[in-house]
Amino acid sequence: MGAGHTHKLYRQAVSPVHDLPPHCKLAAVFLFVIVVVSTPREAVWAFGLYAVLIGTVAGAARIPAGFLLKRLLIEVPFVAFAVLMPFVVPGDQVHVLGLALSKNGLWGAWNVLAKGTLGVAASVILASTTDLRALLLGLQRLKLPSLLVQIASFMIRYGDVITDEMRRMSIARRSRGFEAKGLKAWSVLAKSAGALFIRSYERGERVHLAMVSRGYAGSMPVIDDVTATGAQWRYAAVLPASALVICLLGWTL
């Protein structure tokens, strides 16, 4: 996994969150999401405190609020689904502004929006403070199956190659006067997709043969062994531990 693989969500900065080892951040975000999902939906105040925690971490990571809010737009499809729930979920109804809304649907919509938004926000912060290569090293350090890590690493490495191949094929079609209009264009696009698949498959075979010829035996060599100190683990544990306290209070109060 070569260096320099960043992504659009990554935000270069110097902060305590950026400096944390990737596997610490991955574990912290995963545990935080588990705790948030386990919180009873009726504990509305708990989700407000979770939002404060997320805002605190974003501030420590020097992530502007506008940047975070803009990236949260990825959950718009879930928002649309949640908006429909009060109208389609059966049960007792309440009238709001002349509309008959289901109580269960309102609670369900709140549950989806609150937990989904917090989970997406935590994921955005993780992606904003960790580049792709570090994420893969973190997954490897957390003992994720080696094969899955390798598949992800090759997707990152060769995703741009396949995208560039698609761009060249598109330019070639346009240079021959092709315009994607009407049903007749589907045949050409289908043949292009088939050709792209064949080229990608052949490229994968060549890459595999090259790896085998260099001694590949099913696992990639560990070039950078990422380690974490006890202090770094404790610092990363602040977020899920604080969330766990809130969750327990939400069940008991």
Secondary structure in CASP SS format (residue, H / E / C, confidence):
PFRMAT SS
TARGET T0000
AUTHOR 0000-0000-0000
METHOD secondary structure of the structure
MODEL  1
M C 1.00
G C 1.00
A C 1.00
G C 1.00
H C 1.00
T C 1.00
H C 1.00
K C 1.00
L C 1.00
Y C 1.00
R C 1.00
Q C 1.00
A C 1.00
V C 1.00
S C 1.00
P H 1.00
V H 1.00
H H 1.00
D H 1.00
L C 1.00
P C 1.00
P H 1.00
H H 1.00
C H 1.00
K H 1.00
L H 1.00
A H 1.00
A H 1.00
V H 1.00
F H 1.00
L H 1.00
F H 1.00
V H 1.00
I H 1.00
V H 1.00
V H 1.00
V H 1.00
S H 1.00
T C 1.00
P C 1.00
R C 1.00
E C 1.00
A C 1.00
V H 1.00
W H 1.00
A H 1.00
F H 1.00
G H 1.00
L H 1.00
Y H 1.00
A H 1.00
V H 1.00
L H 1.00
I H 1.00
G H 1.00
T H 1.00
V H 1.00
A H 1.00
G H 1.00
A H 1.00
A C 1.00
R C 1.00
I C 1.00
P C 1.00
A H 1.00
G H 1.00
F H 1.00
L H 1.00
L H 1.00
K H 1.00
R H 1.00
L H 1.00
L H 1.00
I H 1.00
E H 1.00
V H 1.00
P H 1.00
F H 1.00
V H 1.00
A H 1.00
F H 1.00
A H 1.00
V H 1.00
L H 1.00
M H 1.00
P H 1.00
F H 1.00
V H 1.00
V C 1.00
P C 1.00
G C 1.00
D C 1.00
Q E 1.00
V E 1.00
H E 1.00
V E 1.00
L C 1.00
G C 1.00
L E 1.00
A E 1.00
L E 1.00
S E 1.00
K H 1.00
N H 1.00
G H 1.00
L H 1.00
W H 1.00
G H 1.00
A H 1.00
W H 1.00
N H 1.00
V H 1.00
L H 1.00
A H 1.00
K H 1.00
G H 1.00
T H 1.00
L H 1.00
G H 1.00
V H 1.00
A H 1.00
A H 1.00
S H 1.00
V H 1.00
I H 1.00
L H 1.00
A H 1.00
S H 1.00
T H 1.00
T C 1.00
D C 1.00
L H 1.00
R H 1.00
A H 1.00
L H 1.00
L H 1.00
L H 1.00
G H 1.00
L H 1.00
Q H 1.00
R H 1.00
L C 1.00
K C 1.00
L C 1.00
P C 1.00
S H 1.00
L H 1.00
L H 1.00
V H 1.00
Q H 1.00
I H 1.00
A H 1.00
S H 1.00
F H 1.00
M H 1.00
I H 1.00
R H 1.00
Y H 1.00
G H 1.00
D H 1.00
V H 1.00
I H 1.00
T H 1.00
D H 1.00
E H 1.00
M H 1.00
R H 1.00
R H 1.00
M H 1.00
S H 1.00
I H 1.00
A H 1.00
R H 1.00
R H 1.00
S H 1.00
R C 1.00
G C 1.00
F C 1.00
E C 1.00
A C 1.00
K C 1.00
G C 1.00
L C 1.00
K H 1.00
A H 1.00
W H 1.00
S H 1.00
V H 1.00
L H 1.00
A H 1.00
K H 1.00
S H 1.00
A H 1.00
G H 1.00
A H 1.00
L H 1.00
F H 1.00
I H 1.00
R H 1.00
S H 1.00
Y H 1.00
E H 1.00
R H 1.00
G H 1.00
E H 1.00
R H 1.00
V H 1.00
H H 1.00
L H 1.00
A H 1.00
M H 1.00
V H 1.00
S H 1.00
R C 1.00
G C 1.00
Y C 1.00
A C 1.00
G C 1.00
S C 1.00
M C 1.00
P C 1.00
V C 1.00
I C 1.00
D C 1.00
D C 1.00
V C 1.00
T C 1.00
A C 1.00
T C 1.00
G H 1.00
A H 1.00
Q H 1.00
W H 1.00
R H 1.00
Y H 1.00
A H 1.00
A H 1.00
V H 1.00
L H 1.00
P H 1.00
A H 1.00
S H 1.00
A H 1.00
L H 1.00
V H 1.00
I H 1.00
C H 1.00
L H 1.00
L H 1.00
G H 1.00
W H 1.00
T H 1.00
L C 1.00
END
